[in-house]
Structure formats: structure tokens, C-alpha cells
Amino acid sequence: MDHDDSQPSPAVSTARKSLGLAFAGGLLELICRTDVLDIRVQGVLGLLTLALLLIACVFGLLALIRINHADLFAILLPGLAGLIIGICCLFNLASWNRSASAKARPRAGQLEAARTSARESAGARLSSTGRSASMVRYELPPLEQIPAVIQKIKADAARHQGEDAAVLRAWAAHLQRLDSAFTNTAVALNRLQSANLLDPGWVLDFSDNEGVRRRGIANDFSDAWREMDRTLATFQGSYHEDLRNEQVSTRRAGVEYQALGLFLQQPEVAARIASLRKYCVVEQEIGRGYNYACGKVFDYARMARSTPELAPQFRQQMDNQLASLRQTQQTAASARQEAIKALE
């Protein structure tokens, strides 16, 4: 009987275990926060600390739930202390984890930047030595001279072999993209000018389909210049596709892509492309102006034929839209001249 009375109750034992585990978790937490430890060791110790503190909190809570009058102080003091210490250490552990993560992000970014710099340096060394250096003379000739330049590049490709020939063919195909886009703008302009969209006297078909067709001509002009602008905007990025079509190796394609990028970054080349893109935007505005104006011209011509008494009102709307188009064309003149000078 005396032996049984000397044994602590389960609630007292649980409370003491809670306090002991809380102290052990707190000690491990202090060790975790030591900067001399490797990050992987800190991670393992952090998980162990988290487990000990959670168990300490659970044991403390269970002991307090099972408290009785006979063992009031034997349970209350260690159980409550274990619970409080466990909760405080958990908060400290979470705070340290957030702080460590915040410090790790800049270090990771610096490491990635260092790796990127190393790759770029290696690429630069690769492109400046041996057969891996670019042998293409990258240039952006005046638009009307591109077909002749393409023929010269194709002739050079015929005199080379292997990847050198493939790269030259890819560069010729890439310039062909730009020439095709520019040619489409000229075709759209000829169609726009020959359609006489702004003369109501040339409206002979008054059906809705005719109105849609006339506006479509103006839209095609605007779309052609939008495609030209997209071709210029993606001039470097789309080069990958032409290199891939010629089955150029990934290593050599990277060298050529970098060489073209360095060429396009030259101030005078970048200024020419910027002027060209500004020119494209202005021509798109003119196309939209034609769309609105030719719609008003068509509406006036149809109204003058069907309901002459209402024609003056539509005539005023047509004149206003034509005036707006002329203003857009005047604004475009300076941008057009700037682009022409840049391409000379």
C-alpha cells in the first residue's frame, strides 16, 4: 500500500513530462538558431524541436484537463509551465523560421545572378573563340534593299558547309520574314489607294456587303502594318525558329542568337528600329481613320440615293470624318519622314 501511494498519478506524470519536453524543445530551439550550423542540420533540428514542443503542449493540456483536488499543485504548476513554455517556444521557432527564410531569399537571388553571369561569360568566351564564333555579318539594310541582301546571303551559304551554311540560310530566311511583312504593307497600300474609298461617286453597290468590303480594305491596311510592327518587335526572339528549321545545334543557335542581340542593342540600330515601329503605329492609325471615313462616305452615298432629303446630315458627318483623317495624315507626315531618314 505504501509503495502504491508513493507512485505519482498519471496526470502528475503527464504534467512532468510536459515540462521536461518543453525544456528540451526550448534547448533545441536555441541550438537551431546558431548560425554556424549547416542549413540542412538546422532543418532537421527544427523539425525535431517542433515535434517536441507540440507533444509538450499536448501533454500539458491533457494534464490540466485531468487535474484533481488531491494533486492540484503537483499537476497545475508543471502542466501549466510546460504548456506556456511550449507555446512560447513555438512562436519563437516560427519567428526564427520567417527570419531565416527572408535572409535566404537574397542569398538565393545572388547565387542565381552569379550563375547567370558565369553562363553569360562562358557564352561570350565561346562566341569569341574557335568555330563556335558567329561568322554572320548581321545587318539591318534599308527595307527596299533587303531582297538583294537575301540573295547575297544565300550565295554565301552555297559556298559554305555544315552549320555555317545552315546559319546563313537561317539568317536569309529571317530577313525574308521582314521583307514579306514590308511587301504586304505595299500591297495593302496599293489596294487602299486604288479602291477610291473616300469618293462617294465611286460607290456603285449600296448593299451592306459592299460597306463591309470597303471597310475591310482599310482594315487590311491597318493589319499589314500591325504585322510589320510585330515582326520588328520579335525580330530577335523569332530568330530561334529559323535556326531550328535549319537544324542548327542548340549550342550554335545560342551563339547566333546572342550575336544578333548584341547587334540590335547598338544605339544606331535600336534607334532605327524604334523609328520603324513608330512609323508602323502611325500607319495603323491611318488605316483606322480610313475605316471610319469610308464608312461615312458609304453611308452618305447610300442615303443620297435613297433619301435625298436626309443626305445633308450625312454629308456633314462624312466631311467631319474626312477632316479627321486628313489631320491624322498630317500628323503622320513627320513620323514617316523620321523613319525614312533612319532607314537611309
Secondary structure, DSSP 8 states (H G I E B T S, - for coil): -HHHHHS--HHHHHHHHHHHHHHHHHHHHHHHT-TTS-HHHHHHHHHHHHHHHHHHHHHHHHHHHT--STTHHHHHHHHHHHHHHHHHHHHHHHHHHHHHHHHHHHHHHHHHHHHHHHHHHHHHHHHTSGGGS---------GGGHHHHHHHHHHHHHT--HHHHHHHHHHHHHHHHHHHHHHHHHHHHHHHHHTTTT-GGG----SHHHHHHHHHHHHHHHHHHHHHHHHHHTTTTTHHHHHHHTT--HHHHHHHHHHHHHHHTSHHHHHHHHHHHHHHHHHHHHHHHHHHHHHHHHHHHHHHHH-GGGHHHHHHHHHHHHHHHHHHHHHHHHHHHHHHHHH-
